[in-house]
Amino acid sequence: MSDHLPFVILPAKSNRPVFCFCDHATNHIPGRFDQLGMNDVDLQRHIAWDIGAETLTRQFCETFGAAGLLARYSRLLIDPNRDLASDALIPQISDGTIIPGNQNLTDQQRQHRIDHYYEPYHEMLEEQLDLVELRGVDPLIVSIHSFTPKPDTGDHRQLDIGLLWKVDENKAIRVKAEIERIHPYNIELNEPYSALKLNHTMDRHVVPRGWRHITLEVRQDLIDTEAKALLMAERLSSALRHFIKS
C-alpha cells in the first residue's frame, strides 16, 4: 500500500442519495513509523482497525452505486473518530496493550500526524459530502464500524449489531425493526458504544448539515471473512434500502 494518500475514495456509480464512510478501514501504518513498535499479531487485532468494516463499506457502495470514503491508516497512528482534544486521539495504550511508538510524542510529532493523516481525511470527507449535497436530494449517510466480541479488558458482548444515534432515536428504532424483519439479529441502540458520547466524525461533518444518518457497529466475528461480510452487507443493504429516497 502506498504511504501517500491517507484515504481511499470510492466513486459513485449512480445518482442515488447515499454516502458511506469508514473511519477504521485498515490496520496500515506507513513504513516510516516502524509499526509503532507493534508486532504483526497485535496489528491484526481489533485494536488496530475495525475488522471486516472495509469489505462491508465497499459492498454497500457497490450495491447502492454510492460514493464512499475509507481512512487509509490505522487508528493506532491517529484516530479520525476522536476529537483533537481527546486523550484517545493517539492512544498510548489500547485494550490493555501498550503502543510503544505513541509514547512521549513531541508536539511536532503529534502535529505531523494531524497534518498528514487526520486532517486530510476529514477535509476529503467534507469535500465528498459537498458533492453529495449538490445532488439536491436528502441523502442517507452511513458510517460503518465493527467491534470485538470480547475486549481483553472487558466482558463478552452478546449483541450482533449496534445502531448508534444521537439526534433521531425514532429513525434508529425504525432501522432496527427493518433489519430484524430481514434477519433475527440481536440489535441494540447505542451499544456497545453510545453516539451520545462518541460519534466525532458524524458530529463534525453530518449532524451540522441536518442529514439523515446512521452509524452501524457490527460484531467482528460476523464479518471477519469476505464471505461473511458480503452476506451481512446483503442483509443490511436490503434493510437500509427502505430509507433511501429516490
C-alpha positions in Angstrom: 0.0 0.0 0.0 1.3 3.5 -0.9 2.2 5.7 2.1 1.0 8.8 0.3 -2.8 9.3 0.4 -4.4 8.8 3.8 -7.8 8.0 2.3 -9.4 5.9 -0.5 -12.3 7.5 -2.5 -14.9 5.1 -3.7 -16.5 6.8 -6.7 -20.3 6.9 -7.2 -21.7 4.7 -9.9 -25.2 6.2 -9.7 -27.1 9.3 -8.5 -28.7 7.5 -5.5 -28.5 9.8 -2.5 -26.4 7.5 -0.3 -22.8 8.0 1.1 -20.8 5.5 3.1 -17.6 6.1 5.1 -15.4 4.0 7.3 -13.0 5.6 9.8 -11.2 2.5 10.7 -11.0 0.5 7.5 -7.4 -0.6 7.7 -4.5 -1.5 10.0 -2.0 0.1 7.7 0.9 2.0 9.4 3.2 3.8 7.0 6.7 2.3 6.9 8.4 5.4 8.5 6.7 4.6 11.8 8.1 1.1 12.1 4.8 -0.4 13.0 4.7 1.8 16.1 6.9 -0.9 17.7 4.0 -3.3 17.5 4.3 -7.0 16.4 2.4 -8.4 13.5 -0.1 -10.3 15.7 -1.2 -7.2 17.6 -1.6 -5.3 14.3 -4.1 -8.0 13.2 -6.2 -7.4 16.4 -9.2 -5.1 16.8 -7.1 -2.5 18.4 -5.6 -1.6 15.1 -8.7 -1.5 12.9 -12.4 -2.4 12.5 -12.1 -5.9 11.1 -14.5 -6.5 8.2 -15.7 -2.9 8.0 -13.9 -2.1 4.8 -15.5 -5.0 2.9 -18.9 -4.0 4.3 -18.4 -0.4 3.2 -17.2 -1.3 -0.3 -20.1 -3.7 -0.8 -22.7 -1.1 0.4 -21.2 1.3 -2.1 -21.3 -1.3 -4.8 -24.9 -2.3 -4.0 -26.2 1.3 -3.9 -23.9 2.7 -6.6 -22.9 5.1 -3.8 -19.8 7.1 -3.3 -17.7 6.3 -0.2 -14.6 7.1 1.7 -12.1 4.9 3.6 -9.5 6.1 6.0 -6.2 4.5 4.9 -4.3 4.3 8.2 -4.6 2.5 11.5 -6.4 4.2 14.3 -3.3 3.4 16.4 -1.4 6.0 14.3 -4.2 8.6 14.9 -7.9 8.0 15.3 -10.1 10.1 12.9 -13.1 9.4 15.0 -11.8 11.3 18.0 -11.8 15.0 18.7 -8.4 16.7 18.6 -8.7 17.3 22.3 -9.3 13.6 23.1 -6.7 11.6 25.1 -7.5 8.7 22.8 -6.6 10.6 19.6 -3.2 9.0 19.6 -3.6 6.1 22.0 -0.7 5.2 24.3 -2.5 2.1 25.4 -5.4 0.2 23.7 -7.4 -2.6 25.4 -4.5 -3.2 27.8 -1.8 -3.2 25.1 0.9 -0.5 25.3 1.7 1.2 21.9 5.4 1.8 22.1 5.5 4.2 19.1 2.9 6.5 20.8 4.8 7.1 24.0 6.2 10.5 24.8 5.5 12.1 21.5 6.7 15.7 21.0 4.3 18.4 19.9 5.9 18.3 16.5 5.4 14.6 16.1 1.8 14.8 17.1 1.2 17.7 14.8 2.7 15.8 11.9 0.1 13.0 12.3 -2.7 15.6 12.4 -1.4 17.5 9.4 -0.6 14.4 7.2 -3.3 11.9 8.2 -6.1 13.2 10.3 -7.0 16.5 8.7 -6.6 15.3 5.1 -9.1 12.6 5.7 -11.5 15.0 7.3 -11.0 17.5 4.6 -11.7 14.9 1.9 -14.8 13.7 3.7 -16.1 17.3 3.8 -15.4 17.6 0.1 -17.2 14.4 -0.7 -20.2 15.4 1.3 -20.3 18.7 -0.5 -20.6 16.7 -3.8 -23.5 14.7 -2.3 -25.2 18.0 -1.3 -25.0 19.2 -5.0 -27.5 16.4 -5.9 -30.2 18.2 -4.1 -31.9 15.1 -2.6 -32.0 14.4 1.1 -29.2 11.7 1.4 -28.7 8.9 3.8 -25.2 8.9 5.3 -23.9 5.6 6.7 -20.9 5.3 9.0 -19.6 1.7 9.3 -17.7 0.3 12.2 -17.1 -3.1 13.8 -16.5 -4.2 17.4 -14.7 -7.1 19.0 -16.8 -9.8 20.7 -14.5 -9.8 23.7 -12.2 -7.0 24.7 -9.1 -8.2 26.6 -10.1 -5.7 29.4 -13.9 -6.2 29.2 -16.8 -8.7 29.1 -18.2 -10.7 26.3 -20.6 -8.8 24.1 -23.8 -10.6 23.3 -25.3 -8.2 20.7 -24.7 -8.7 16.9 -25.3 -5.2 15.7 -25.3 -1.8 17.4 -27.2 1.2 15.9 -25.7 4.5 17.1 -28.0 7.5 17.2 -27.7 11.0 18.7 -30.4 13.3 17.2 -33.1 10.8 15.9 -33.9 7.9 18.1 -37.1 7.2 16.2 -35.2 6.6 13.0 -32.8 4.2 14.7 -35.8 2.3 16.1 -37.2 2.0 12.6 -33.9 0.9 11.1 -33.6 -1.7 13.9 -37.1 -3.1 13.1 -36.3 -3.2 9.3 -33.1 -5.2 9.9 -34.9 -7.6 12.3 -37.6 -8.1 9.7 -34.9 -9.5 7.3 -32.9 -11.4 9.8 -33.2 -12.0 13.6 -30.0 -10.4 14.7 -29.6 -9.3 18.3 -29.6 -5.5 17.8 -29.3 -2.7 20.4 -29.3 1.1 20.2 -26.2 3.0 21.3 -24.4 -0.2 22.1 -21.6 -1.3 22.5 -20.8 2.5 22.3 -23.1 5.5 22.6 -23.3 8.2 20.0 -24.3 10.5 22.8 -20.7 10.2 23.9 -18.6 9.1 20.9 -19.5 9.9 17.3 -17.0 12.5 16.3 -16.9 12.1 12.6 -20.7 12.2 12.3 -20.8 15.1 14.7 -18.2 17.1 12.8 -19.5 16.6 9.2 -23.0 15.2 9.1 -25.0 16.4 12.0 -24.5 20.1 11.2 -26.0 19.5 7.7 -29.1 18.1 9.2 -29.0 15.0 7.1 -30.4 11.6 7.9 -27.6 9.3 9.1 -26.9 6.0 11.0 -23.8 4.6 12.5 -23.5 0.8 12.2 -21.5 -1.3 14.7 -21.2 -4.9 13.6 -19.6 -7.7 15.7 -16.4 -8.6 14.0 -16.8 -12.4 14.0 -19.9 -11.9 11.8 -17.8 -10.2 9.1 -14.2 -11.4 9.6 -14.2 -13.2 6.3 -15.1 -11.8 2.9 -18.0 -14.3 2.6 -19.5 -13.4 5.9 -19.0 -9.7 5.3 -20.8 -10.0 1.9 -23.7 -11.8 3.5 -24.0 -9.2 6.2 -23.8 -6.4 3.5 -26.6 -8.1 1.6 -28.9 -8.2 4.6 -28.2 -4.8 5.9 -28.4 -3.1 2.5 -31.8 -4.8 1.9 -32.9 -3.2 5.2 -31.4 0.2 4.5 -32.9 0.4 1.0 -36.2 1.3 2.7 -34.7 4.6 3.9 -33.1 5.7 0.6 -35.0 8.4 -1.2 -35.1 8.2 -5.0 
